[in-house]
Every structure is written in structure tokens, then in C-alpha cells.
Amino acid sequence: MDRKMANRKLIRLSQIKSKLAGENLEETDWVTFGVIVKKVTPQSSNNGRTFSIWRLNDLRDLNQCVSLFLFGDVHKEHWKTDQGTV
């Protein structure tokens, strides 16, 4: 993990909103981790394409979640991922 994180900044999922407001993260190599705390049943968009929505949390502040929308190949590959997965 130390090798993978070398020269990268860890930003907690619950801090992303405040970090985006105060820093230019586009110029930073950063990573975050999240746990799937809720999965919405796959849905169809207006054009008929299926997608998934996951709610992610860092388990530090349960009121701060990030919604992740999965489309296309990402949806097809990961829609069966279990709730609780990191």
C-alpha cells in the first residue's frame, strides 16, 4: 500500500466537498476510499441504457455520502458488487 500511495494524497470521502471548494484537485494526484453503504436497484435511462447508483461513505461521517453513477461497461462489470464492499 505504501508503494501505491507514494506521491499521492489521501482525501477522505467525507472531505471531498470541502477540498473541492478550497483546492485545485485537478493538479493533485489524489485517492479516496469508500464503502458501498447503499445500492439502488439498476434503472433504465430515457435512452434505454441501464445504470446503477451506489452511495459511498468513508465510515467516518455517516451523514456525508457520495453518489456514484455507473454506466456502460462499468455498470455491466460491477453492478453485482455487494453492498459493504470497499
Residue, then its C-alpha position, 0 to 999 in steps of 0.5 A: m500500500d505504501r508503494k501505491m500511495a507514494n506521491r499521492k494524497l489521501i482525501r477522505l470521502s467525507q472531505i471531498k466537498s470541502k477540498l473541492a471548494g478550497e483546492n485545485l484537485e485537478e493538479t493533485d494526484w489524489v485517492t479516496f476510499g469508500v464503502i458501498v453503504k447503499k445500492v439502488t436497484p439498476q434503472s433504465s435511462n430515457n435512452g434505454r441504457t441501464f445504470s446503477i447508483w451506489r452511495l459511498n461513505d468513508l465510515r467516518d461521517l455517516n451523514q456525508c455520502v457520495s453518489l456514484f453513477l455507473f454506466g456502460d461497461v462499468h455498470k455491466e462489470h460491477w453492478k453485482t458488487d455487494q453492498g459493504t464492499v470497499 
